[in-house]
Structure formats: C-alpha cells, structure tokens
Amino acid sequence: MPNKMQDKKEMQQFVDGFRQSAPYINAFRGRTFVIVFGGEVVADEQFATLTHDIALLNSLGIRLILVHGARPQIEQRLKARNISFEYIDGRRITDDTALACVKEASGTVRLEIEALLSMGLANSPMAGARIRVTSGNFVTARPLGIRDGVDHLHTGEVRRIDHEAINQQLNDGAIVLLSPTGYSPTGEIFNLTALEVATATCTAVKADKMICLVDGKGLMDSSKRLLRQLTLNDAEKVLNSKRKLPAEIIEPFTAAVQACRYGAPRAHLINRHTDGALLQELFTRDGVGTLITSDDYEGIRAATIDDVGGILALIEPQESTGLLVRRSRENIEVEISDFIVVERDGMIIACAALHPFCDEAAGELACLVVHSDYQGMGYGDSLLNAIERSASAQTLSLLFTLTTRATHWFRERGFITTEIKSLPVKRRELYNCQRNSKVLLKQLVR
C-alpha cells in the first residue's frame, strides 16, 4: 500500500509539473534563444545530459543558437607545448602559436558538440531526434589592435554577425553553433570571446533570450541569497556600484546586462553544475537562476479578450477570501479595455483596471491584483505607475480606489483617506455599504 501511495503521489507531481510547464512550452515556440557556455561545460561529464536538454528545446520548436567557449582546451594545448600565455583585461594575447592552438581547440570542441547533438540511439533521450546542427563563417571580426601600447595580434572583436544567414538556418529547423572565432574580409582568423559573440548575436538576430551557463548559482545579494530577478536598471546599478562580484560571475553578468541593454528582452544566469537547470529555469514559474529583464515595467500591456480567462484565474483566490468583489466573466469581457496585465512567459501574473469618469476628471483604480508567488517584487508599484500614466494621458486629475484591507499600501503611495461623498456621482450610487470599503484618493500631477 505505501508503494502504491508513493507511486500515485509521484504521478500526480509529474502531472502537475507538466501542466505548469504547458504555458511556457506554448509561449516559447518559435522564439529565438542564444545559449552561451564556456569550454569547462563541454569538458564536464554532465555535458551529454545538457545536450539532451538542448535537443528537447529544439523539439519544442525553440530556435536555438549555441555559442561555445574553448579557453581551458586552448590553455591545455598551450601548456602541452610549454608555451606561456598572457591575459590583459580578460583577453588573451594571441600570437601565431597561440592562434594555432585556438583553431585546433575550437575545431575539436565544435566537433564534440556536433557529435553529441547528432546522437540518436534507441533507448536514449535523443532517440530519433535527427537534429541538424550548422556552423560556418557567420561572424566577421577585426583585430583588437594596439591598446595601451600592447599589440593583441590575432585577438579580435566582433565586427558583424550575418543575421540573415543565421535566421535562414533557424527557419529551416537547424541549431546554429558558433565558435569563439571570427573571420576578416581578407581571410584572417581572430580569437574572440564566447560572451562577446553571444551578445553581438543576440542583438543582430533580435533574440528573445540570452542564457549564460555559469559557475555558481547566479547573482547573490549581500546575505548570499540568490537574486532571482532584476530589472536592467537595477542590474546596471549593481555593475556600477563598488560591490565586489565573484570572478566567475562578473563577465557573464556584464554580458547579460549588455544583451538586455541592446535589445534582448531577457537574459538568464544559470548554474552549469545543476542537473536540468536549463529546463528548470525555462519551464518553472520562478526558475533556479538570476533573470535580468530589459523593461522596468516587464510584460505590462493592455489586456485583450484572450486574457479574460487568465484574469479570472488570477483574481479568484482574492474573491474567495472577500478581498475583491466578485466579477463575472461577462463583466470582465465588457470592461476588458480598462484592464492592463503583467504577462510572464505567457501567464497573467498581475492585473489592474482604470475605470474613467471623464465628466468629473476622475478615474477608479480597480482590481489591482498580483499573484501570491510574485508579491513583494515591485509589480504592484509598476501597475500603479502605469495606471497613473494612463489616467494622466486621459486628462484625469484624480485617481481613487476602494479597499477593505490595503489602506496602508495605498497611503504609502500618496493616497489619502476620504469620504464616500468624494466619489463621482455614478460611482457613489454603486457603493456597497455592507463591504464598508475605505475610499482613498490621489491627486495626479500632470
């Protein structure tokens, strides 16, 4: 009996997890992700498992660009030849001998990745996958040149990414694999960094995500707790502060910030040592790494009729406890143009509505709800700011709200408690005396 109960519990956990991942599967189909990892990842014994997860993403219709590094493989070859090497600001000085090691190591790593992604053995996770991997001269580079009196020789920087050729391969269903090398129009080869190639590629192809596999859990706060999410603005503040970041995080974190700064909506830092971390980050609500979003008002948009179901599911727990007045589907459908929502990976996690009373230049802030899993992360403030901007755009000078339990939250944000008679006449007529809601008012500055 205990075994049967345990089996039933595990099966239910599987079903629940699969159902929770379904919205993400739907949202990510057709999206472009750039995944960057160092040569350490390729050398790790867990890399075969990672390639299985990458193959799964490909099978779900996600357009994948993989950017690999090869630093440890290059250094291994240099040491084997008793050749010294020098780094300046994180970039290797690449002379002729070092370039030969770069070409050899990059080629070997690329072939190893292609081989693993080509596996199709029966009874393996990639059985029958038939994944096509393509690589080529997609990266045009130029020499880094002489800096501070130091000639970097064959070390280069990205000049251009052939986004049209890459998109053609992605449209054909192939995984694009990029190495940390680039080519000049004159036929030279330059040693690049994987992170630079990844960020430049994100910008060129207008990728939806850049995912960095890193050593460590991700970005930690001063109490050594994982920072699960930062806006681009907050991430840049961390970079510009005097705070000392771990050496293994600083470069990928800087690259992630740069990717968001130049157009990628999101960037992720994920612990490469955690089995299944890629899947956990993408297909669970909170993930396991650090997410950087390029928009302070991440995912806020006007609601559409297709969002009615998501709004109903979001507000139902609040209605059942009496925090909100019950709203029918028909009511929300009629008022859907008044709603804004926060969408995260295809899921409605917060909403608010602005009901205007134009004759009295006033607006009602209604149905401000944030999912319990996302409270305390600033979404309420973002929604309030968006509502205030919308009210001002409609030349409304007053914003009011009715609440039974959130009085202090609104007062901390500039609302003052007022009387029922301060409500617009039409809204006053609908006031429910049994709920005895507090009325709060805020003067909007235009």
C-alpha positions in Angstrom: 0.0 0.0 0.0 2.7 2.6 0.8 4.4 1.9 -2.5 1.1 2.4 -4.4 0.5 5.7 -2.5 4.0 6.8 -3.2 3.6 5.9 -6.9 0.3 7.9 -7.0 1.9 10.9 -5.4 4.9 10.9 -7.8 2.5 10.5 -10.7 0.4 13.5 -9.5 3.6 15.5 -9.1 4.5 14.7 -12.7 1.1 15.6 -14.0 1.1 18.9 -12.0 4.6 19.8 -13.2 3.7 19.0 -16.8 0.6 21.1 -16.6 2.5 24.0 -15.1 5.1 23.9 -17.9 2.5 23.9 -20.7 2.1 27.7 -20.8 5.8 28.1 -21.2 6.0 25.5 -23.9 3.4 27.4 -25.8 5.0 30.8 -25.2 8.5 29.7 -26.3 7.6 28.0 -29.6 9.1 30.0 -32.4 11.2 32.2 -30.1 15.0 32.6 -30.5 17.3 31.8 -27.6 21.1 32.3 -27.5 22.8 29.9 -25.1 26.4 30.5 -24.2 28.7 28.3 -22.3 32.4 28.0 -21.7 34.8 25.2 -22.6 34.5 24.0 -19.0 30.9 23.0 -19.7 31.9 20.9 -22.7 34.7 19.2 -20.7 32.2 18.3 -17.9 30.9 14.8 -17.7 27.3 16.3 -17.4 27.6 17.9 -20.9 26.0 14.9 -22.6 22.9 15.4 -20.4 22.9 19.1 -21.2 22.8 18.3 -24.9 19.8 16.1 -24.3 18.0 19.1 -22.8 19.1 21.3 -25.7 17.7 18.7 -28.1 14.4 18.8 -26.1 14.2 22.6 -26.5 14.7 22.2 -30.2 12.0 19.6 -30.4 9.6 22.0 -28.8 10.1 24.5 -31.6 12.6 26.8 -29.9 15.1 28.4 -32.3 18.5 27.8 -30.8 21.9 29.4 -31.3 24.6 27.8 -29.2 27.9 29.8 -28.6 30.7 27.7 -27.0 33.9 28.8 -25.5 37.2 26.9 -25.5 39.5 28.6 -23.0 40.5 25.5 -21.0 41.0 23.5 -24.1 43.2 26.2 -25.6 45.3 26.6 -22.4 45.7 22.8 -22.2 47.3 22.8 -25.7 49.5 25.8 -24.9 50.8 24.1 -21.7 51.4 20.9 -23.5 53.7 22.8 -25.8 55.3 24.7 -22.9 54.1 28.0 -24.3 53.4 30.8 -21.9 50.3 32.9 -22.4 49.2 36.3 -21.1 45.8 37.9 -20.4 45.1 41.6 -20.4 41.6 42.7 -19.2 40.4 39.2 -19.7 41.6 38.9 -23.3 44.4 36.5 -24.3 47.3 37.9 -26.4 47.1 35.6 -29.4 50.3 35.2 -31.3 50.8 32.8 -34.2 51.5 29.8 -32.0 48.5 30.6 -29.7 46.3 31.0 -32.8 47.2 27.5 -33.9 46.0 26.2 -30.5 42.8 28.3 -30.8 42.0 26.8 -34.2 42.7 23.3 -33.0 40.8 23.6 -29.7 37.8 25.4 -31.2 37.5 22.9 -34.0 37.7 19.9 -31.6 35.1 21.4 -29.2 32.8 22.2 -32.1 33.0 18.6 -33.4 32.4 17.2 -30.0 29.2 19.3 -29.6 28.0 18.3 -33.1 28.6 14.6 -32.3 26.6 14.7 -29.1 23.7 16.6 -30.7 23.7 14.0 -33.6 23.1 11.1 -31.2 20.0 9.1 -32.0 20.5 5.7 -30.3 17.5 3.7 -29.3 16.6 3.9 -25.6 18.5 7.2 -25.3 16.9 10.6 -24.5 17.7 11.7 -28.1 16.4 8.6 -29.8 15.2 9.5 -33.3 15.8 13.2 -32.7 17.5 13.8 -36.1 18.8 17.2 -35.1 20.6 19.2 -37.7 23.5 21.4 -36.5 25.0 24.0 -38.7 28.1 26.2 -38.2 30.0 28.4 -40.6 31.5 31.8 -41.2 28.7 33.8 -39.6 31.0 36.0 -37.6 33.0 38.7 -39.2 35.8 40.1 -37.0 38.5 42.7 -36.9 41.7 43.0 -34.9 41.6 44.3 -31.4 44.7 46.2 -32.3 47.2 48.0 -30.1 45.8 49.2 -26.8 47.8 50.9 -24.1 50.8 50.1 -26.1 50.1 46.4 -26.3 49.6 44.6 -29.6 46.9 42.0 -29.2 48.0 40.4 -32.5 45.3 37.7 -33.5 42.9 38.6 -30.7 39.9 40.3 -32.3 36.5 41.7 -31.7 33.2 41.2 -33.5 32.6 43.4 -36.4 29.4 41.9 -37.9 27.0 39.0 -37.4 25.5 37.5 -40.6 22.0 37.5 -39.1 20.3 36.8 -42.4 22.2 33.6 -42.9 21.7 32.6 -39.3 17.9 33.2 -39.5 17.7 31.2 -42.7 19.3 28.2 -40.9 16.9 28.7 -37.9 13.9 28.9 -40.2 15.0 25.5 -41.7 14.9 24.0 -38.2 18.6 23.7 -37.6 20.5 24.5 -34.4 23.2 27.1 -35.2 26.6 26.5 -33.5 29.0 29.4 -33.2 32.6 29.2 -32.1 34.7 31.9 -30.4 36.5 32.8 -33.7 35.8 35.2 -36.4 37.0 35.9 -39.9 38.0 39.1 -41.7 37.2 40.0 -45.3 40.9 39.5 -46.0 40.8 35.9 -44.8 42.4 36.3 -41.4 41.2 34.4 -38.3 40.7 36.1 -35.0 40.4 34.8 -31.4 37.2 36.1 -29.8 35.4 35.6 -26.5 32.3 33.5 -26.5 30.4 36.1 -24.4 31.1 38.8 -27.0 30.0 36.6 -29.8 26.8 35.7 -27.9 25.9 39.3 -27.0 26.6 40.5 -30.6 24.5 37.6 -31.9 21.6 38.5 -29.6 21.5 42.0 -30.9 21.8 41.0 -34.6 19.1 38.3 -34.6 16.9 40.1 -32.1 16.9 37.2 -29.8 14.2 36.8 -27.1 16.7 35.5 -24.5 20.4 35.1 -23.8 21.1 32.3 -21.4 24.5 32.1 -19.8 25.6 28.8 -18.1 27.9 29.9 -15.3 29.9 28.6 -12.3 27.8 29.3 -9.2 24.1 29.7 -8.6 23.9 33.2 -10.1 24.0 36.7 -8.7 23.8 36.7 -4.9 22.7 39.5 -2.6 24.7 40.7 0.4 23.2 37.9 2.5 24.3 35.3 0.0 20.8 34.7 -1.2 20.1 34.2 -4.9 18.7 37.3 -6.6 16.1 35.7 -8.8 15.2 38.8 -10.8 16.5 42.2 -11.6 15.4 44.9 -14.0 18.0 46.2 -16.4 18.2 49.4 -14.3 18.9 47.6 -11.1 21.4 45.3 -12.8 23.3 48.3 -14.1 23.3 49.8 -10.6 25.0 46.6 -9.3 27.6 46.8 -12.1 28.3 50.5 -11.4 28.5 50.1 -7.6 31.6 49.4 -5.6 30.3 45.9 -4.8 32.8 43.2 -5.5 31.3 40.4 -7.6 32.8 36.9 -7.8 35.2 36.4 -10.6 33.2 33.7 -12.2 30.0 35.9 -12.4 31.3 39.3 -13.4 31.9 38.6 -17.1 28.7 36.7 -17.8 26.7 39.2 -15.7 28.2 42.1 -17.7 27.4 40.3 -20.9 23.8 39.7 -19.8 23.3 43.3 -19.0 24.8 44.3 -22.3 22.5 41.9 -24.2 19.4 43.5 -22.5 20.7 47.0 -23.0 20.9 46.4 -26.7 17.6 44.7 -27.3 17.2 41.3 -25.7 14.1 41.3 -23.5 15.6 38.8 -21.0 18.9 37.3 -20.0 19.5 34.4 -17.6 22.4 33.3 -15.4 22.1 29.6 -14.6 24.3 27.3 -12.6 26.0 24.9 -15.0 26.6 22.3 -12.3 22.8 21.8 -11.6 21.4 18.9 -13.5 18.4 20.1 -15.5 19.0 23.7 -14.6 18.2 24.9 -18.2 14.8 23.2 -18.1 14.0 24.3 -14.5 14.8 27.9 -15.4 12.7 28.0 -18.5 9.7 25.8 -17.5 9.0 26.6 -13.9 7.5 29.8 -12.5 10.4 31.1 -10.6 13.4 29.3 -12.2 16.6 28.5 -10.5 18.9 31.3 -11.7 19.0 35.0 -12.0 16.8 36.7 -14.6 17.5 40.2 -15.9 14.7 41.9 -17.7 15.2 44.9 -20.1 12.0 46.7 -19.1 11.2 48.2 -15.7 7.6 47.5 -16.5 8.2 44.0 -17.6 5.4 42.5 -19.5 2.8 45.2 -18.8 0.4 45.6 -21.7 -3.2 46.4 -22.5 -5.4 43.4 -21.9 -7.3 41.7 -24.7 -10.3 39.5 -24.8 -8.0 36.5 -24.8 -6.8 37.5 -21.3 -10.2 37.1 -19.7 -9.6 33.5 -18.6 -6.2 34.4 -17.1 -7.6 37.4 -15.2 -10.4 35.3 -13.8 -7.9 32.6 -12.6 -5.7 35.4 -11.1 -8.5 37.2 -9.1 -10.5 34.1 -8.0 -8.4 33.5 -4.8 -8.9 37.1 -3.8 -12.6 37.0 -4.5 -13.0 33.7 -2.4 -11.5 35.4 0.7 -13.6 38.6 0.2 -10.6 40.9 -0.7 -12.3 41.6 -4.1 -15.8 42.0 -5.2 -16.8 39.0 -7.4 -16.7 39.8 -11.1 -18.4 37.6 -13.7 -16.8 36.6 -17.0 -19.3 38.8 -18.7 -18.4 41.8 -16.6 -14.7 41.4 -17.3 -15.3 40.9 -21.0 -17.3 44.2 -21.1 -14.6 46.1 -19.2 -11.6 44.4 -20.8 -10.4 47.6 -22.5 -10.0 49.1 -19.0 -7.5 46.4 -17.9 -3.8 46.2 -18.1 -1.9 43.0 -17.3 1.5 41.7 -16.5 2.4 38.7 -18.6 5.3 36.5 -17.8 6.1 33.7 -20.2 2.5 33.6 -21.4 1.0 33.7 -17.9 -1.0 36.5 -16.4 0.6 37.2 -13.0 -0.8 40.6 -12.2 -3.6 43.0 -13.4 -5.3 46.3 -12.7 -8.1 48.3 -14.2 -8.7 52.0 -14.7 -12.4 52.9 -15.0 -12.7 56.6 -16.1 -15.3 59.1 -15.0 -14.4 61.7 -17.6 -17.2 64.2 -16.6 -15.6 64.6 -13.2 -12.0 64.2 -14.4 -11.6 61.2 -12.1 -10.6 57.5 -12.6 -11.1 54.5 -10.4 -8.1 52.1 -9.8 -9.8 48.8 -9.5 -8.9 45.1 -9.4 -5.2 45.6 -8.6 -4.0 42.0 -8.0 -0.6 40.4 -8.0 -0.2 36.6 -7.9 0.9 35.5 -4.4 4.1 34.0 -5.9 5.1 37.4 -7.2 4.2 39.7 -4.4 7.0 41.9 -3.0 8.8 42.1 -6.3 7.5 45.5 -7.4 4.7 44.5 -9.8 2.1 46.4 -7.7 4.1 49.6 -8.0 4.7 49.1 -11.7 1.0 48.6 -12.3 0.1 51.7 -10.2 2.6 53.8 -12.1 1.2 52.5 -15.4 -2.4 53.3 -14.3 -1.3 56.8 -13.2 0.3 57.5 -16.6 -2.8 56.3 -18.4 -5.0 58.4 -16.2 -2.9 61.5 -16.9 -3.0 60.8 -20.6 -6.8 60.8 -20.4 -6.6 64.2 -18.7 -7.9 62.8 -15.4 -6.8 64.8 -12.4 -8.0 62.4 -9.6 -7.4 58.7 -9.0 -9.5 56.9 -6.4 -9.7 53.4 -5.2 -11.8 51.4 -2.7 -10.2 48.8 -0.4 -11.0 46.8 2.7 -7.5 45.7 3.7 -4.9 47.5 1.6 -5.4 51.0 3.0 -1.8 51.4 4.3 -0.3 50.2 1.0 -2.1 53.0 -0.9 -1.4 55.6 1.8 2.3 54.8 1.5 2.0 55.7 -2.2 0.4 59.1 -1.9 -3.3 58.3 -1.5 -5.3 59.9 1.3 -8.4 58.6 3.0 -11.5 60.5 2.1 -15.3 60.2 2.4 -17.8 58.4 0.2 -19.2 61.8 -0.9 -15.9 62.5 -2.7 -16.7 59.7 -5.2 -18.1 60.6 -8.6 -21.9 60.6 -8.5 -22.3 57.5 -10.7 -19.7 55.5 -8.6 -21.3 56.7 -5.3 -24.6 55.1 -6.4 -22.8 51.7 -6.7 -21.1 51.9 -3.3 -21.7 48.7 -1.3 -22.4 49.7 2.3 -22.1 46.1 3.5 -18.5 45.9 2.4 -17.8 49.2 4.1 -14.7 49.8 1.9 -12.4 52.6 2.6 -12.2 55.3 -0.1 -8.8 56.6 -1.0 -7.9 59.5 -3.3 -4.8 60.7 -5.0 -4.3 64.0 -6.9 -2.4 63.4 -10.1 0.3 65.7 -11.2 0.2 66.5 -14.9 
